[in-house]
């Protein structure tokens, strides 16, 4: 009856019959009163019968209509339920009706429950709470909230009978009773596990791709194709180009391109397609103005509804510069003034440069048809094979040989051959230089050397001969003067004493000069052979002071000796060390008119320092630079105040070198000089 009550068509039918019956009774009553007149009882009887008849007729019609409408509605409902049953049973989705009043139970569960959840419909009918048990604990609260909100489908984690977790999309539709209360739910549950997994994979991929973008070691960015504006950049681009991310996002591609490439960029983007495109080289400008060469790989994408391109940037500046350098090297090799040959193992030429052709008088086409044996007059096939084995082991070799030109003439050459491995192959290069001029120069040098050596030998022999010729008569004169001095000692007056002293001093001067000349000759011709022994430097110094002391006494000079070294024993050459000390003392006495001379021996940093200080005339700073050069004297000519030949200090320097000693001097004009000789103790 509830269904009939709610049917507006039935209500309209009942009201129509009631209205029609009321009108019939009313009009029939009026008509009968006018006809019957006073026959009231008969009329009333008739009216009663008429009322019963009309009422019966009305009720019969109404009942018939109700039965007809009910049967029609039932047929429609049964047809609808049949269609629903067929749809539910054939659907891949789980369709169910769950009644909550008067008691909770499943009224209907489609067979697809077995496929989706692993439970049969019968299991749902038997367990009224199975719908709650299959909800994953994570989504229990979400499922409860569905009862308060029917706005749309909700995705729930559901536990299958076999324990596997699946995701289902559940849509509930409430069913109301006559009191407008929810008495049941009609639900559709769809398995969306694959969709959720796909979505999760897509989300993970998005995160992964974002991570690959952000953490890629190469600069990457996305730009809008129409405006060329940057939409996103990664950290590598920020570090490489020097701009912050905010700066990048306020810029366009034109801002990182030199102005001369703007037109090329605008033209290129017109033809960009969605597929991957590679282009290079492009010039990019860093924030500091540096220009780099890059290779661009880009792919069309859609970002935020904008037609964009994803760009990967590879800095090829080093490669471009290397290629430029290789081109320059190739040009340099081609234009080199040395013949360059690349050879096969059989000695045939793979490559020759222009100068090689010029050296031999062949064209490139002619020369590359020949081999090494065609141009090397000294080389046979067997020798080349043996030589190639040696060069493979050594890697490089340089030798001199003779090459033959196209016209048959020959010339000397220096050949350097390099052999190395490249990509698993043995590569051999020969570099050939014409040494005709060098050979002539070398011949001239050898001849000049021989002449110089011969001249030096003659000079040395001459000096030795002259020394002998001078020393012999001088020694005789000195000896005779000593004899005369002894014979005349009883009659020796001041005048004769002055004469004999003059003879002695002059003779000593001549002998010392001769010794210096001979010693310098020995050192320069390297004929002096040092004899290294353990020598007491303090004792040698003391002996030298005693040897020179009488000259100091003549000039009334005080000569002091001080030794503060713990040990003065060194392994040195005795003669040359003696000459170093005696020459330095002799100079100190010679150039000191008054005052004193100090010889000090000290130790310093594993070295023995011998210093000779005087209060003599000193030297100018300009002269100190050439002090140790042979024949150098600050005063020269006939007006000089001091005798000497300028060999003493030059010889001292060479003797210091023989003993691995360093000599230095500090001097001030008019105040004196300090000479220091530093002997290593090892």
C-alpha positions as CSV (number, residue, x, y, z in Angstrom):
1,X,0.0,0.0,0.0
2,X,2.9,2.2,0.5
3,X,3.8,1.9,-3.1
4,X,0.1,2.8,-4.0
5,X,0.1,5.7,-1.6
6,X,3.1,7.1,-3.2
7,X,1.7,6.8,-6.7
8,X,0.3,10.1,-7.8
9,X,-1.7,8.5,-10.7
10,X,-3.7,6.4,-8.3
11,X,-4.5,9.3,-6.0
12,X,-5.8,11.3,-8.9
13,X,-8.0,8.4,-10.0
14,X,-9.6,8.0,-6.5
15,X,-10.3,11.7,-6.2
16,X,-11.9,11.7,-9.7
17,X,-14.3,8.8,-8.8
18,X,-15.2,10.4,-5.5
19,X,-16.0,13.8,-7.2
20,X,-18.0,12.1,-9.9
21,X,-20.1,10.1,-7.3
22,X,-20.8,13.2,-5.2
23,X,-22.0,15.1,-8.2
24,X,-24.3,12.2,-9.3
25,X,-25.9,11.9,-6.0
26,X,-26.4,15.7,-5.7
27,X,-28.0,16.1,-9.1
28,X,-30.0,12.9,-8.9
29,X,-31.5,14.1,-5.6
30,X,-32.6,17.4,-7.1
31,X,-34.2,15.7,-10.1
32,X,-36.1,13.1,-8.0
33,X,-37.5,15.8,-5.6
34,X,-38.9,17.7,-8.5
35,X,-40.5,14.6,-10.1
36,X,-41.8,12.8,-7.0
37,X,-43.4,15.7,-5.2
38,X,-45.1,14.4,-2.1
39,X,-44.2,10.8,-2.6
40,X,-41.4,11.1,-0.1
41,X,-41.1,7.6,1.2
42,X,-40.9,6.1,-2.3
43,X,-38.4,8.7,-3.2
44,X,-36.3,8.1,-0.2
45,X,-36.3,4.4,-0.9
46,X,-35.3,5.0,-4.4
47,X,-32.6,7.4,-3.3
48,X,-31.2,4.8,-1.0
49,X,-31.1,2.2,-3.7
50,X,-29.6,4.6,-6.1
51,X,-26.9,5.6,-3.5
52,X,-26.1,1.9,-2.9
53,X,-25.9,1.3,-6.6
54,X,-23.7,4.3,-7.3
55,X,-21.5,3.6,-4.4
56,X,-21.1,0.0,-5.4
57,X,-20.4,1.0,-8.9
58,X,-17.8,3.5,-7.7
59,X,-16.1,1.0,-5.3
60,X,-16.1,-1.7,-8.0
61,X,-14.5,0.7,-10.5
62,X,-12.0,1.9,-7.9
63,X,-11.1,-1.6,-6.9
64,X,-10.7,-2.7,-10.5
65,X,-8.4,0.3,-11.1
66,X,-6.4,-0.5,-8.0
67,X,-5.9,-4.1,-9.1
68,X,-4.9,-3.1,-12.6
69,X,-2.4,-0.5,-11.4
70,X,-1.0,-2.9,-8.8
71,X,-0.4,-5.6,-11.4
72,X,1.1,-3.2,-13.8
73,X,3.5,-1.8,-11.1
74,X,4.4,-5.3,-10.1
75,X,5.2,-6.3,-13.6
76,X,7.4,-3.3,-14.1
77,X,9.1,-3.9,-10.8
78,X,9.7,-7.6,-11.6
79,X,11.0,-6.6,-15.0
80,X,13.3,-4.0,-13.4
81,X,14.5,-6.5,-10.8
82,X,15.1,-9.0,-13.6
83,X,17.1,-6.5,-15.6
84,X,19.0,-5.5,-12.4
85,X,19.8,-9.1,-11.5
86,X,21.0,-9.8,-15.1
87,X,23.1,-6.7,-15.0
88,X,24.5,-7.4,-11.6
89,X,25.3,-11.0,-12.3
90,X,27.1,-10.1,-15.6
91,X,28.9,-7.1,-14.2
92,X,32.6,-7.1,-13.4
93,X,31.8,-4.7,-10.5
94,X,30.5,-5.9,-7.2
95,X,26.9,-4.9,-6.8
96,X,25.1,-5.3,-3.6
97,X,22.1,-4.3,-1.5
98,X,22.6,-4.1,2.3
99,X,19.6,-3.6,4.5
100,X,20.1,-2.0,7.9
101,X,16.4,-2.1,9.1
102,X,14.9,-4.0,10.8
103,X,18.2,-5.9,11.1
104,X,21.5,-5.6,9.2
105,X,21.9,-8.1,6.4
106,X,22.8,-8.4,2.8
107,X,19.8,-8.7,0.6
108,X,21.8,-9.1,-2.6
109,X,25.5,-9.6,-3.5
110,X,26.5,-10.1,-7.1
111,X,28.7,-13.1,-8.1
112,X,31.6,-10.9,-8.9
113,X,32.3,-10.8,-5.2
114,X,34.2,-14.0,-5.6
115,X,36.5,-12.6,-8.2
116,X,37.1,-9.2,-6.5
117,X,37.2,-10.2,-2.8
118,X,37.5,-14.0,-2.9
119,X,34.2,-14.4,-1.0
120,X,31.0,-15.9,-2.5
121,X,27.6,-14.2,-2.2
122,X,26.5,-16.9,0.2
123,X,29.4,-16.0,2.6
124,X,28.1,-12.4,2.7
125,X,24.5,-13.7,3.3
126,X,25.7,-15.8,6.2
127,X,28.0,-13.2,7.9
128,X,26.2,-9.8,8.2
129,X,29.4,-8.1,9.5
130,X,31.7,-9.4,6.7
131,X,31.5,-6.0,5.0
132,X,33.3,-4.5,8.1
133,X,35.8,-7.4,8.4
134,X,37.1,-6.9,4.9
135,X,38.0,-3.2,5.4
136,X,41.8,-2.7,5.9
137,X,42.5,-1.1,9.4
138,X,44.0,1.9,7.7
139,X,40.6,2.8,6.1
140,X,38.1,1.8,8.8
141,X,37.6,5.4,9.7
142,X,37.2,6.5,6.1
143,X,34.5,3.8,5.5
144,X,32.5,5.0,8.6
145,X,32.6,8.6,7.2
146,X,30.9,7.4,4.0
147,X,27.6,6.9,5.9
148,X,27.5,10.6,6.7
149,X,28.5,11.8,3.2
150,X,27.3,10.3,-0.1
151,X,28.9,12.9,-2.4
152,X,30.9,10.5,-4.5
153,X,32.9,7.2,-4.6
154,X,35.5,6.5,-2.0
155,X,38.6,4.3,-2.6
156,X,39.2,1.9,0.2
157,X,42.0,-0.6,1.0
158,X,40.3,-4.0,1.3
159,X,41.6,-7.4,2.4
160,X,40.7,-10.3,0.2
161,X,39.9,-13.7,1.6
162,X,43.4,-14.9,0.7
163,X,45.0,-12.0,2.7
164,X,46.0,-9.9,-0.3
165,X,45.3,-6.2,-0.1
166,X,43.3,-4.7,-3.0
167,X,41.9,-1.2,-3.6
168,X,38.2,-0.9,-4.3
169,X,36.2,2.2,-5.4
170,X,32.9,2.1,-3.4
171,X,29.8,4.1,-4.3
172,X,26.8,4.0,-1.9
173,X,23.2,5.0,-2.7
174,X,20.8,5.2,0.2
175,X,17.3,3.6,0.0
176,X,14.5,5.4,2.0
177,X,11.3,4.0,3.6
178,X,7.9,5.7,3.8
179,X,9.1,7.7,6.8
180,X,11.9,9.0,4.7
181,X,14.5,7.1,6.7
182,X,17.4,5.2,5.3
183,X,16.5,1.5,5.5
184,X,19.1,0.1,3.1
185,X,22.1,0.9,0.8
186,X,22.7,0.0,-2.7
187,X,26.4,-0.2,-3.4
188,X,28.8,-0.7,-6.4
189,X,32.3,-1.7,-5.6
190,X,34.9,-1.7,-8.4
191,X,38.4,-3.2,-8.2
192,X,40.8,-0.3,-8.9
193,X,44.0,-2.0,-7.7
194,X,45.7,-1.8,-11.1
195,X,44.7,1.8,-11.4
196,X,46.0,2.6,-8.0
197,X,49.3,0.7,-8.7
198,X,49.6,2.5,-12.0
199,X,49.0,5.8,-10.3
200,X,51.5,5.0,-7.7
201,X,54.1,4.0,-10.3
202,X,53.4,7.2,-12.2
203,X,53.8,9.2,-9.0
204,X,57.0,7.4,-8.2
205,X,58.2,7.9,-11.7
206,X,57.3,11.6,-11.4
207,X,59.4,11.8,-8.2
208,X,62.2,9.8,-9.8
209,X,62.2,12.0,-13.0
210,X,62.1,15.1,-10.8
211,X,65.0,13.7,-8.9
212,X,66.9,12.9,-12.1
213,X,66.2,16.4,-13.3
214,X,67.2,18.2,-10.0
215,X,70.2,16.0,-9.3
216,X,71.5,15.5,-12.9
217,X,75.2,16.5,-13.0
218,X,74.6,18.1,-16.4
219,X,72.7,21.4,-16.6
220,X,69.0,20.9,-17.4
221,X,66.0,23.3,-17.9
222,X,62.5,23.5,-19.2
223,X,61.5,26.5,-21.3
224,X,58.2,27.6,-23.0
225,X,58.5,27.3,-26.7
226,X,56.5,30.3,-27.6
227,X,58.0,32.9,-25.2
228,X,61.4,31.1,-24.6
229,X,60.9,31.8,-20.9
230,X,62.6,29.4,-18.4
231,X,60.0,27.4,-16.5
232,X,62.4,25.3,-14.4
233,X,66.1,24.8,-14.0
234,X,68.2,22.2,-12.0
235,X,71.0,22.8,-9.6
236,X,73.7,22.0,-12.1
237,X,72.5,24.8,-14.4
238,X,72.5,27.2,-11.4
239,X,76.1,26.3,-10.5
240,X,77.3,26.2,-14.1
241,X,75.8,29.5,-15.3
242,X,76.1,31.5,-12.1
243,X,72.5,32.6,-11.9
244,X,70.1,31.9,-9.0
245,X,66.9,30.0,-9.7
246,X,64.8,33.2,-9.3
247,X,67.1,34.9,-11.8
248,X,66.7,32.1,-14.3
249,X,62.9,32.1,-14.0
250,X,62.9,35.8,-14.8
251,X,65.0,35.2,-18.0
252,X,64.6,33.8,-21.5
253,X,66.9,31.7,-23.6
254,X,68.0,34.9,-25.4
255,X,69.6,36.1,-22.1
256,X,72.1,33.3,-22.1
257,X,72.9,33.5,-25.8
258,X,75.3,35.9,-27.4
259,X,73.5,38.5,-29.5
260,X,74.9,37.1,-32.8
261,X,73.1,33.8,-32.2
262,X,69.6,35.3,-31.4
263,X,68.4,35.1,-35.0
264,X,69.6,31.5,-35.4
265,X,67.7,30.5,-32.2
266,X,64.5,32.1,-33.3
267,X,64.6,30.4,-36.6
268,X,65.5,27.0,-35.1
269,X,62.6,26.9,-32.6
270,X,60.1,27.3,-35.4
271,X,60.9,23.8,-36.7
272,X,61.2,22.0,-33.3
273,X,59.1,18.9,-33.1
274,X,58.2,16.6,-30.1
275,X,60.9,14.1,-30.8
276,X,64.4,14.3,-29.4
277,X,66.6,16.7,-31.2
278,X,70.4,17.2,-30.9
279,X,72.1,20.3,-32.1
280,X,75.6,21.8,-31.6
281,X,77.7,23.8,-31.2
282,X,75.8,26.6,-29.6
283,X,77.5,29.5,-27.7
284,X,76.2,30.1,-24.2
285,X,77.0,33.1,-22.0
286,X,77.6,32.6,-18.3
287,X,76.7,35.3,-15.7
288,X,80.4,36.5,-15.5
289,X,80.4,37.0,-19.3
290,X,82.4,33.8,-20.1
291,X,81.4,32.2,-23.5
292,X,81.2,28.4,-23.6
293,X,80.4,26.0,-26.4
294,X,77.5,23.5,-25.7
295,X,75.7,20.6,-27.3
296,X,71.9,20.7,-26.7
297,X,69.6,17.6,-26.5
298,X,65.9,18.6,-26.2
299,X,62.5,16.9,-26.1
300,X,59.1,18.4,-26.5
301,X,56.9,18.2,-23.4
302,X,53.7,19.7,-22.0
303,X,54.2,21.5,-18.7
304,X,51.4,23.2,-16.9
305,X,49.4,23.3,-20.1
306,X,52.3,25.1,-21.9
307,X,54.1,23.7,-25.0
308,X,57.6,23.4,-23.7
309,X,60.9,21.7,-24.2
310,X,63.1,19.7,-21.8
311,X,66.8,20.6,-22.4
312,X,70.0,18.7,-21.4
313,X,73.2,20.8,-21.9
314,X,76.6,19.3,-22.4
315,X,79.6,21.7,-22.2
316,X,81.8,20.9,-25.2
317,X,84.1,23.8,-24.8
318,X,87.1,21.6,-24.2
319,X,86.2,19.4,-27.1
320,X,85.8,22.4,-29.4
321,X,89.1,23.8,-28.3
322,X,90.7,20.4,-28.7
323,X,89.3,20.1,-32.2
324,X,90.5,23.6,-33.0
325,X,93.9,22.7,-31.6
326,X,94.0,19.5,-33.7
327,X,93.2,21.6,-36.8
328,X,96.0,24.0,-35.8
329,X,98.3,21.1,-35.1
330,X,97.4,19.5,-38.5
331,X,98.2,22.8,-40.2
332,X,101.4,23.2,-38.1
333,X,102.5,19.7,-39.1
334,X,101.7,20.4,-42.7
335,X,103.6,23.7,-42.7
336,X,106.4,22.5,-40.5
337,X,110.0,23.0,-41.7
338,X,110.7,19.3,-40.7
339,X,109.7,16.4,-43.0
340,X,106.9,14.4,-41.4
341,X,106.2,10.8,-42.6
342,X,103.7,8.3,-41.3
343,X,104.8,4.7,-42.2
344,X,103.3,1.3,-42.4
345,X,105.1,-1.7,-40.9
346,X,106.5,-2.5,-44.4
347,X,108.0,1.0,-44.6
348,X,105.6,2.4,-47.1
349,X,104.4,6.0,-46.6
350,X,100.8,6.7,-45.4
351,X,101.2,10.4,-45.0
352,X,103.8,13.0,-45.9
353,X,103.7,16.7,-45.2
354,X,104.6,19.5,-47.6
355,X,108.2,20.0,-46.4
356,X,108.9,16.3,-46.8
357,X,107.9,16.7,-50.5
358,X,110.1,19.8,-50.7
359,X,113.1,18.0,-49.2
360,X,113.0,15.1,-51.6
361,X,111.6,16.8,-54.7
362,X,108.5,14.6,-55.1
363,X,104.8,15.5,-55.1
364,X,102.6,14.0,-52.4
365,X,101.0,11.6,-54.8
366,X,104.5,10.4,-55.9
367,X,106.0,10.2,-52.4
368,X,103.1,8.2,-50.9
369,X,103.7,5.5,-53.5
370,X,107.3,5.0,-52.2
371,X,108.7,3.6,-49.0
372,X,111.5,4.3,-46.6
373,X,114.0,2.1,-48.5
374,X,113.4,4.3,-51.7
375,X,114.8,7.4,-50.0
376,X,117.3,6.0,-47.4
377,X,120.5,5.0,-49.3
378,X,121.8,3.2,-46.2
379,X,118.7,1.1,-45.5
380,X,118.0,-2.5,-46.7
381,X,114.8,-4.5,-46.2
382,X,116.4,-6.7,-43.5
383,X,117.8,-3.7,-41.7
384,X,114.4,-2.0,-41.7
385,X,112.7,-5.1,-40.2
386,X,115.3,-5.3,-37.5
387,X,115.1,-1.6,-36.8
388,X,111.3,-1.8,-36.6
389,X,111.6,-4.5,-33.9
390,X,114.0,-2.3,-31.9
391,X,111.8,0.8,-32.3
392,X,108.7,-1.2,-31.2
393,X,110.5,-2.0,-27.9
394,X,112.1,1.4,-27.3
395,X,109.3,3.5,-28.6
396,X,111.6,6.2,-30.0
397,X,115.0,6.6,-31.6
398,X,117.1,9.3,-33.3
399,X,119.9,8.7,-35.8
400,X,121.7,10.3,-38.7
401,X,121.6,8.9,-42.2
402,X,121.6,10.0,-45.9
403,X,118.5,10.5,-48.0
404,X,118.3,10.6,-51.8
405,X,116.2,13.1,-53.7
406,X,114.2,12.5,-56.8
407,X,117.1,13.9,-58.9
408,X,119.5,11.4,-57.4
409,X,121.4,13.9,-55.2
410,X,121.9,13.0,-51.6
411,X,122.0,15.0,-48.4
412,X,122.6,14.2,-44.6
413,X,119.5,14.0,-42.4
414,X,118.7,13.5,-38.7
415,X,115.7,11.1,-38.3
416,X,113.6,10.8,-35.2
417,X,111.2,7.8,-35.2
418,X,108.3,7.5,-32.7
419,X,106.3,4.3,-32.4
420,X,103.1,4.1,-30.3
421,X,99.9,2.1,-30.0
422,X,96.6,3.8,-31.0
423,X,93.3,2.0,-30.8
424,X,95.0,-1.3,-30.9
425,X,97.2,-0.4,-33.9
426,X,100.9,0.2,-34.1
427,X,101.6,3.8,-35.4
428,X,105.0,4.9,-36.7
429,X,106.0,8.5,-37.4
430,X,109.3,9.7,-38.7
431,X,110.5,13.3,-38.4
432,X,113.3,14.2,-40.9
433,X,115.5,17.3,-40.7
434,X,118.1,18.3,-43.3
435,X,121.3,18.8,-41.4
436,X,123.5,19.9,-44.2
437,X,124.0,23.3,-42.7
438,X,124.5,21.8,-39.2
439,X,127.1,19.4,-40.5
440,X,129.0,22.2,-42.2
441,X,128.7,24.3,-39.0
442,X,129.8,21.3,-36.9
443,X,132.8,20.8,-39.2
444,X,133.7,24.5,-38.9
445,X,133.3,24.2,-35.1
446,X,135.5,21.1,-34.9
447,X,138.1,22.9,-37.0
448,X,137.9,26.0,-34.8
449,X,138.1,23.8,-31.7
450,X,141.2,22.0,-33.0
451,X,142.7,25.3,-33.9
452,X,141.9,26.7,-30.4
453,X,143.2,23.6,-28.7
454,X,146.3,23.8,-30.7
455,X,146.6,27.5,-29.9
456,X,146.1,26.8,-26.2
457,X,148.6,24.1,-26.3
458,X,151.1,26.3,-28.0
459,X,150.3,29.1,-25.5
460,X,150.7,26.7,-22.5
461,X,154.0,25.4,-23.9
462,X,155.1,28.9,-24.5
463,X,154.2,30.0,-21.0
464,X,155.9,27.0,-19.5
465,X,159.0,27.6,-21.6
466,X,159.0,31.4,-20.8
467,X,158.6,30.6,-17.1
468,X,161.5,28.3,-17.2
469,X,163.6,30.7,-19.2
470,X,162.8,33.6,-16.7
471,X,162.9,31.6,-13.5
472,X,166.3,30.1,-14.2
473,X,168.3,33.4,-14.5
474,X,166.2,35.0,-11.7
475,X,167.0,32.2,-9.3
476,X,170.7,32.6,-10.2
477,X,170.5,36.3,-9.6
478,X,168.8,35.8,-6.2
479,X,171.4,33.2,-5.2
480,X,174.3,35.4,-6.3
481,X,172.8,38.4,-4.4
482,X,172.5,36.3,-1.2
483,X,176.2,35.3,-1.6
484,X,177.3,38.9,-2.2
485,X,175.2,40.0,0.8
486,X,176.9,37.4,3.0
487,X,180.4,38.2,1.7
488,X,179.9,41.9,2.3
489,X,178.0,41.6,5.5
490,X,180.9,43.1,7.5
491,X,181.1,46.1,5.2
492,X,177.3,46.4,4.6
493,X,176.2,50.0,4.9
494,X,172.6,51.4,4.7
495,X,173.0,52.1,1.0
496,X,174.1,48.6,0.2
497,X,171.4,47.1,2.5
498,X,168.7,49.1,0.6
499,X,170.1,47.7,-2.7
500,X,170.1,44.1,-1.5
501,X,166.6,44.5,-0.1
502,X,165.4,45.9,-3.4
503,X,166.9,42.9,-5.3
504,X,165.2,40.5,-2.9
505,X,161.7,42.2,-3.1
506,X,161.9,42.5,-6.9
507,X,163.0,38.9,-7.4
508,X,160.2,37.7,-5.1
509,X,157.7,39.7,-7.2
510,X,159.0,38.2,-10.4
511,X,158.9,34.7,-9.0
512,X,155.3,35.2,-7.6
513,X,154.1,36.5,-11.0
514,X,155.6,33.5,-12.8
515,X,153.9,31.2,-10.3
516,X,150.6,32.9,-10.8
517,X,150.9,32.6,-14.6
518,X,151.8,28.9,-14.4
519,X,149.1,28.1,-11.9
520,X,146.4,30.0,-14.0
521,X,147.7,28.1,-17.1
522,X,147.3,24.8,-15.3
523,X,143.8,25.6,-14.1
524,X,142.6,26.9,-17.5
525,X,143.9,23.9,-19.4
526,X,142.5,21.6,-16.7
527,X,145.9,20.0,-16.3
528,X,145.9,20.6,-12.6
529,X,145.0,17.4,-10.7
530,X,143.9,18.1,-7.1
531,X,144.9,15.7,-4.3
532,X,142.2,15.6,-1.6
533,X,143.5,14.9,1.9
534,X,142.4,15.5,5.5
535,X,144.0,19.0,6.2
536,X,144.0,21.2,9.3
537,X,142.9,24.6,8.0
538,X,143.9,26.3,11.2
539,X,147.5,25.0,10.8
540,X,147.7,26.1,7.1
541,X,146.4,29.5,8.1
542,X,149.0,29.9,10.8
543,X,151.8,28.8,8.4
544,X,150.6,31.4,5.8
545,X,150.6,34.1,8.4
546,X,154.2,33.3,9.4
547,X,155.1,33.3,5.7
548,X,153.7,36.7,5.1
549,X,154.5,38.2,8.5
550,X,157.8,39.9,7.5
551,X,156.0,41.9,4.9
552,X,153.5,43.2,7.5
553,X,156.4,44.1,9.8
554,X,157.9,46.2,7.1
555,X,154.6,48.2,6.9
556,X,154.2,48.0,10.7
557,X,150.9,46.1,10.3
558,X,149.4,43.9,13.1
559,X,148.2,40.4,11.8
560,X,145.8,38.7,14.2
561,X,144.6,35.1,14.1
562,X,141.5,33.8,15.9
563,X,140.0,30.2,15.7
564,X,136.7,29.5,17.4
565,X,135.8,26.3,15.4
566,X,135.6,23.0,17.3
567,X,137.3,21.2,14.4
568,X,139.2,22.6,11.4
569,X,140.0,19.3,9.7
570,X,138.6,19.2,6.1
571,X,139.1,16.9,3.1
572,X,140.6,19.4,0.6
573,X,143.4,19.9,-1.8
574,X,146.4,21.2,0.2
575,X,148.2,23.2,-2.5
576,X,145.1,25.1,-3.7
577,X,143.9,25.8,-0.1
578,X,147.4,27.2,0.7
579,X,147.3,29.4,-2.4
580,X,143.8,30.7,-1.4
581,X,145.0,31.8,2.0
582,X,148.4,33.1,1.0
583,X,146.9,35.2,-1.9
584,X,144.2,36.7,0.3
585,X,146.8,37.6,3.0
586,X,149.2,39.0,0.4
587,X,146.5,41.2,-1.0
588,X,145.4,42.4,2.5
589,X,149.0,43.4,3.3
590,X,149.6,44.9,-0.2
591,X,146.5,47.2,0.0
592,X,146.7,48.1,3.7
593,X,148.9,51.1,4.6
594,X,148.2,51.1,8.3
595,X,146.0,49.4,10.8
596,X,145.6,45.6,11.2
597,X,144.6,42.4,9.4
598,X,142.4,39.8,11.1
599,X,142.1,36.1,10.0
600,X,139.2,34.4,11.8
601,X,137.9,30.8,11.5
602,X,134.3,30.0,12.6
603,X,131.6,27.4,12.1
604,X,128.2,28.0,10.6
605,X,125.5,25.5,9.5
606,X,127.9,22.5,8.8
607,X,130.4,24.8,7.1
608,X,133.8,26.2,8.1
609,X,134.1,29.9,7.5
610,X,137.6,31.5,6.9
611,X,137.5,35.3,6.8
612,X,140.3,37.8,6.2
613,X,139.5,41.4,7.2
614,X,141.8,44.4,6.5
615,X,141.7,48.1,7.1
616,X,143.0,49.0,3.6
617,X,141.9,51.1,0.7
618,X,138.7,49.0,0.0
619,X,137.0,48.8,-3.4
620,X,134.1,50.5,-5.1
621,X,130.8,48.7,-5.6
622,X,131.1,48.8,-9.4
623,X,134.5,47.0,-9.3
624,X,133.2,44.2,-7.1
625,X,131.2,42.7,-10.1
626,X,134.4,42.0,-12.0
627,X,136.7,41.3,-9.0
628,X,137.3,37.6,-9.8
629,X,137.9,38.0,-13.5
630,X,141.5,37.5,-14.8
631,X,143.6,40.7,-15.2
632,X,141.1,42.9,-13.4
633,X,142.5,45.8,-11.3
634,X,140.6,48.8,-10.1
635,X,143.6,51.0,-10.9
636,X,145.5,50.4,-14.2
637,X,148.1,52.1,-16.3
638,X,151.4,53.6,-15.4
639,X,149.9,55.9,-12.7
640,X,148.6,53.0,-10.6
641,X,149.9,53.0,-7.0
642,X,150.1,49.2,-6.5
643,X,151.9,46.5,-8.4
644,X,150.2,43.3,-9.5
645,X,148.9,41.6,-12.7
646,X,145.2,40.9,-11.8
647,X,145.6,37.1,-11.7
648,X,145.6,36.6,-7.9
649,X,141.9,36.7,-7.1
650,X,140.9,35.1,-10.3
651,X,143.1,32.1,-9.4
652,X,141.7,32.2,-5.8
653,X,138.1,31.8,-7.2
654,X,139.1,28.8,-9.4
655,X,140.9,27.2,-6.4
656,X,137.7,27.7,-4.3
657,X,135.7,25.9,-7.1
658,X,138.2,23.0,-7.0
659,X,137.5,22.6,-3.2
660,X,133.7,23.2,-3.5
661,X,134.1,26.4,-1.5
662,X,132.2,29.6,-1.9
663,X,134.0,33.0,-1.8
664,X,132.3,36.4,-1.1
665,X,133.5,39.9,-0.4
666,X,132.2,42.9,1.4
667,X,134.1,46.1,0.8
668,X,133.8,49.9,1.2
669,X,136.0,52.4,-0.5
670,X,138.5,53.9,2.0
671,X,137.4,51.6,4.9
672,X,138.7,48.1,4.0
673,X,137.5,44.7,2.8
674,X,136.3,41.4,4.2
675,X,136.9,38.2,2.2
676,X,135.0,35.1,3.3
677,X,135.7,31.5,2.1
678,X,133.0,29.0,3.0
679,X,134.2,25.4,3.0
680,X,131.6,22.6,3.3
681,X,132.4,20.1,6.1
682,X,131.2,17.0,4.3
